[in-house]
Amino acid sequence: MRSLFILAVAGLFLCGTLYTYAADTAAWDKVMEDGAKALNEGNFKVAEANFKKALTMVDKSDPKYAQTLVNLGFINAAQGKFQEAEKLLNDALSTAEKTTKDDKQLLPIMNNLAGVYASEGKIAEAEKLYKRVLDISEVAYGKDNPETATAYINMAGAYASQDKFAEAEKLSVEALEIYKKALGKDHPDTGVALNNLGNIKAAQGKFKEAEPDFKAALQIYEKSFGPEHPEVLDILQNLAEVNEQLGNKAEAQKFIERAEKLQQKLGAQEQPDETSKQPAQQKN
């Protein structure tokens, strides 16, 4: 069963954070904004060039230096260059620990670095960092804050990847309750938490308990994103497998057919329209 909760990702770093600031240094701010824009457009080469340029514009003692390193680490990780990302993010963390007195400023760096460790299979290192994030979040935000709930989700992912399912399930339940109370039972983050919890239960063979979590997540996703969103596909596949495991063949087939139709539609949407394709224009 495909697991969404690992790195909450699996989207690289569910809690992965790209720094974009209205910095007091206008030139640095402009270069960083250009880099962020290019990254959002999928232009990694231009984004990386901008972030490298921004790095030369600030001193290592400036907090903005660590922020720039984080963006460089993020973009390397997004391209699967995990060794490079790990080095950049470790440098960012080391620099930030020297230049900031606010532990909350360290959270995006640690979340990104933990995500890289997990992608590299360094689960022990990831767990250590996620635990540190969790401890800081509980103090900085309180135990009933969505930020803390996200830390619980990531910690649960680290536990689950080591088959520590009891610990993972406990944290996932806590995160779900926080999201429900703070954001509402129909909020997309509540849906993510339900899907995560369903995955953890299913990984333990608790298919009957997992099914209602997946169904509730499906309702939230369809309401929030529409019935043809890629995240809906993930849950349809989960529901198909759970029902298959429970022996509910007809129900499983229903979800399989829905998933196949959606997968075909999403795949078709990704294909370029040859009749409307325009020549690429080089940007100066």
Secondary structure by P-SEA (a helix, b strand, c coil): cccccccccccccccbbbbbcccccaaaaaaaaaaaaaaaacaaaaaaaaaaaaaaacccccaaaaaaaaaaaaaaaaacaaaaaaaaaaaaaaaaaacccccccaaaaaaaaaaaaaaacaaaaaaaaaaaaaaaaaaacccccaaaaaaaaaaaaaaaaacaaaaaaaaaaaaaaaaaaacccccaaaaaaaaaaaaaaaaacccccaaaaaaaaaaaaaaacccccaaaaaaaaaaaaaaaaacaaaaaaaaaaaaaaaaaaaaaaacccccccccccccc
